[in-house]
């Protein structure tokens, strides 16, 4: 029996030996087309040779050059390269290890810089599992149950979940912006609100892109009231949606960007970026930690950016995303219990339900298990686990997308036959 804690719930039975590109190989010699990409982390694919080489070389130079004791070249170079990718004016970068920690860095900065206490979040957002990040998370009770009371000072406003509301984009956007205005009048006055944090494409709750007009409305209200606009780009950023940052689809301008996952191809690294002016309003020494900006992780992140640029992965995410959407949409049209397909680029969610009120997590579970048997790894999300999510690495090829769709077609046939 394994001594691994049962609390780390496994979504597959696969024990991995090695990986290459979009493929994983298990200890029994089976191969899997990996459309989970380590929950959206391995954007450059598994063990991309450029990333492997950079990390191997760095291990021989310096592994841990503690970043508030000394600086090191990979980190300094990475700040320059990241700033090139940031919207104009976000010219200062701070590092941490995980997404949750970076979310907390952003929150700490927002509170210190504004002198205001409250953080406004949007319903369904996922921002992490540590206490402050979990307090900002409303994608499901899973990260909260048994963990209450949560941190004070978090206020949640509705997010236009078109499918769940059953409304068109304009109606849902208008409703949610009205509610946001009402919350600023009734719950958290602008003078008490430090920041609004949003995933421009919601991940864990169910791959809901925020309509452009909604993001514009949120950004405008932040600007009007001196509230900081934080974009949590941890899952949707770094090229996944077909733009480098997912908020760029709406043309809005965040004050703070939070990034992790795709940043270092699997090495633990996260970052926030803001203007130097804003960063300088935080308290010196209040951010940091033992392991942030690990030299090997930073070297891997530099190599990751080389791969993203040289192999045009953002463009590939857009093109392969369209191809994948077309293939999956045909399944949606032909299957009664695939009730919705949504997302952007290589971040697509397939709602397994008869209607928003009648989710079929049981079928979604069967689909994922059957896919695993047929060499295709898929993850689920949503409050009941009723959504199959599609998030392959950004290096995925046209053939691999077709291969995955063909395998899923056979999975659908098998599960449909079972249900009859
Ligand atoms: N924000 C978003 C949007 C995420 O998707 C995640 C991870 N799924 C996090 C924050 C938390 O990141 P981590 O698990 O690295 O703490």
Boltz pocket constraint, residues with backbone or C-beta under 6 A from the ligand:
constraints:
  - pocket:
      binder: B
      contacts: [[A, 39], [A, 97], [A, 98], [A, 99], [A, 100], [A, 101], [A, 103], [A, 126], [A, 127], [A, 128], [A, 129], [A, 199], [A, 203], [A, 204], [A, 232], [A, 233], [A, 234], [A, 235], [A, 236], [A, 260]]
      max_distance: 6.0
